[in-house]
Amino acid sequence: MGQDSHRFSEVDKKLILGGFEVDLKNGLEGNSDGDVVIHALCNALEQAIGGDSFSVYADELCGRGVVDSREYLKVALENISKKGYQINNIGITIEAKTPKILPIADEIKGSLTKILKIKKSDIGINATTGEEMTAFGKGQGMQVFAIVSLIKKNNS
């Protein structure tokens, strides 16, 4: 299981969720593109194999100018592959007031399938405002929880 959260940027920045560019004026703060979905997923993948936080390599990549979170996800995928695993399925929960997630969930899944090499049907996405009880539900940012199920690769 992995988690990540970012506040919305006060300057014009693209909002990227799961590698998909959302049509919304303000993106999320962060040294990278702020893709909170991929960041939570990287943390989940690393945790599943007993690894460290993805920030161990993301900070180094970001320092070299790599701000596309899909590149961080590639590192996490290499790490699970080295341990003899592949993704079985993933679940993603997004807490935010905006944007509305369900209308764009299929696009987020489509973007993730290209990177993860799994079927859309192996990715679950749901969303909540949490009844606006947190800063995320009040529209100040986004929080994502990701859970991943791994299986041993056939050749391991």
C-alpha positions as CSV (number, residue, x, y, z in Angstrom):
1,M,0.0,0.0,0.0
2,G,1.3,3.5,-0.9
3,Q,0.1,7.0,-0.2
4,D,1.0,10.5,-1.5
5,S,-0.5,13.9,-1.3
6,H,0.2,17.3,-2.9
7,R,-1.5,20.7,-2.6
8,F,-2.7,22.6,-5.6
9,S,-0.2,25.0,-7.1
10,E,-0.9,28.7,-7.1
11,V,0.9,29.1,-10.5
12,D,-0.2,27.7,-13.8
13,K,1.0,24.1,-14.0
14,K,-0.4,21.1,-15.8
15,L,-2.4,18.6,-13.7
16,I,-1.1,15.1,-14.4
17,L,-2.8,12.0,-12.9
18,G,-1.5,8.6,-13.7
19,G,0.4,10.0,-16.6
20,F,-2.8,11.6,-18.0
21,E,-2.9,15.4,-18.5
22,V,-6.2,16.6,-17.0
23,D,-7.9,19.7,-18.4
24,L,-7.7,21.8,-15.2
25,K,-5.9,25.1,-14.7
26,N,-3.9,24.3,-11.6
27,G,-1.7,21.3,-11.2
28,L,-0.1,20.0,-8.0
29,E,3.0,21.4,-6.3
30,G,6.1,19.3,-6.2
31,N,9.7,19.2,-7.6
32,S,8.4,16.8,-10.3
33,D,5.2,17.0,-12.3
34,G,3.3,16.3,-9.0
35,D,1.6,13.2,-10.3
36,V,0.1,12.1,-7.0
37,V,-1.3,8.9,-8.5
38,I,2.0,7.6,-9.8
39,H,3.8,8.7,-6.6
40,A,1.4,6.6,-4.5
41,L,1.7,3.7,-6.9
42,C,5.5,3.8,-6.7
43,N,5.3,3.8,-2.9
44,A,3.0,0.8,-3.1
45,L,5.2,-1.1,-5.4
46,E,8.3,-0.5,-3.3
47,Q,6.5,-1.4,-0.1
48,A,5.3,-4.7,-1.7
49,I,8.9,-5.8,-2.2
50,G,10.3,-4.5,1.0
51,G,11.9,-1.5,-0.7
52,D,12.4,2.1,0.4
53,S,10.2,5.1,-0.4
54,F,10.3,5.9,-4.1
55,S,11.7,9.3,-3.1
56,V,15.1,7.6,-2.7
57,Y,15.4,7.5,-6.5
58,A,12.9,10.2,-7.5
59,D,14.8,12.9,-5.7
60,E,18.0,11.9,-7.5
61,L,16.3,11.8,-10.9
62,C,14.5,15.1,-10.2
63,G,17.9,16.6,-9.3
64,R,19.1,15.6,-12.8
65,G,16.1,17.3,-14.3
66,V,13.8,14.3,-14.7
67,V,10.4,15.5,-13.6
68,D,8.1,13.1,-15.5
69,S,6.8,10.7,-12.9
70,R,6.4,8.0,-15.4
71,E,10.2,7.7,-15.3
72,Y,10.0,7.1,-11.6
73,L,7.4,4.4,-12.2
74,K,9.8,2.7,-14.6
75,V,12.4,2.4,-11.9
76,A,9.8,0.9,-9.5
77,L,8.8,-1.6,-12.2
78,E,12.4,-2.6,-12.7
79,N,12.8,-3.1,-9.0
80,I,9.9,-5.5,-8.7
81,S,11.0,-7.3,-11.8
82,K,14.5,-7.8,-10.3
83,K,12.8,-9.4,-7.3
84,G,10.9,-11.8,-9.7
85,Y,7.5,-10.2,-9.5
86,Q,5.0,-8.6,-11.8
87,I,1.8,-6.7,-11.1
88,N,-1.4,-8.7,-10.7
89,N,-3.7,-5.8,-10.1
90,I,-3.9,-2.4,-8.5
91,G,-6.5,-0.3,-6.7
92,I,-6.4,3.5,-6.5
93,T,-8.4,5.8,-4.2
94,I,-8.3,9.5,-4.8
95,E,-9.5,12.0,-2.3
96,A,-10.2,15.4,-3.8
97,K,-12.9,17.9,-4.4
98,T,-11.8,18.7,-7.9
99,P,-11.4,17.5,-10.6
100,K,-14.2,15.0,-10.7
101,I,-12.4,11.7,-11.1
102,L,-15.0,9.2,-12.4
103,P,-15.4,11.0,-15.8
104,I,-11.6,10.8,-16.4
105,A,-11.0,7.4,-14.7
106,D,-10.9,5.5,-18.0
107,E,-8.3,7.9,-19.4
108,I,-6.1,7.5,-16.3
109,K,-6.4,3.7,-16.6
110,G,-5.5,3.9,-20.3
111,S,-2.4,5.9,-19.5
112,L,-1.4,3.6,-16.7
113,T,-1.8,0.4,-18.9
114,K,0.8,1.8,-21.3
115,I,3.3,2.0,-18.6
116,L,2.3,-1.0,-16.4
117,K,1.7,-3.4,-19.2
118,I,-1.5,-4.7,-17.6
119,K,-5.2,-4.6,-18.7
120,K,-7.6,-1.8,-17.8
121,S,-9.7,-4.4,-16.0
122,D,-6.8,-4.9,-13.6
123,I,-6.9,-1.3,-12.4
124,G,-9.6,-0.1,-10.1
125,I,-10.0,3.7,-9.5
126,N,-12.5,5.2,-7.1
127,A,-12.8,8.7,-5.7
128,T,-14.2,10.6,-2.7
129,T,-14.5,14.0,-1.3
130,G,-14.4,12.6,2.2
131,E,-17.5,14.6,2.9
132,E,-15.1,17.6,2.8
133,M,-13.7,16.9,6.2
134,T,-10.0,17.2,5.1
135,A,-8.0,19.8,3.2
136,F,-8.2,17.4,0.2
137,G,-12.0,17.2,0.3
138,K,-12.1,21.0,0.6
139,G,-10.3,21.4,-2.6
140,Q,-6.8,22.4,-1.4
141,G,-5.0,19.4,-2.9
142,M,-5.2,15.7,-3.6
143,Q,-4.5,12.6,-1.6
144,V,-4.1,9.2,-3.2
145,F,-3.9,5.7,-1.7
146,A,-2.7,2.8,-4.0
147,I,-2.7,-0.8,-3.2
148,V,-0.9,-3.4,-5.4
149,S,-1.1,-7.2,-5.7
150,L,2.0,-8.8,-7.1
151,I,2.6,-12.3,-8.4
152,K,5.7,-14.3,-9.2
153,K,6.7,-14.1,-12.8
154,N,6.4,-17.3,-14.8
155,N,10.1,-17.5,-15.5
156,S,11.0,-17.2,-11.8
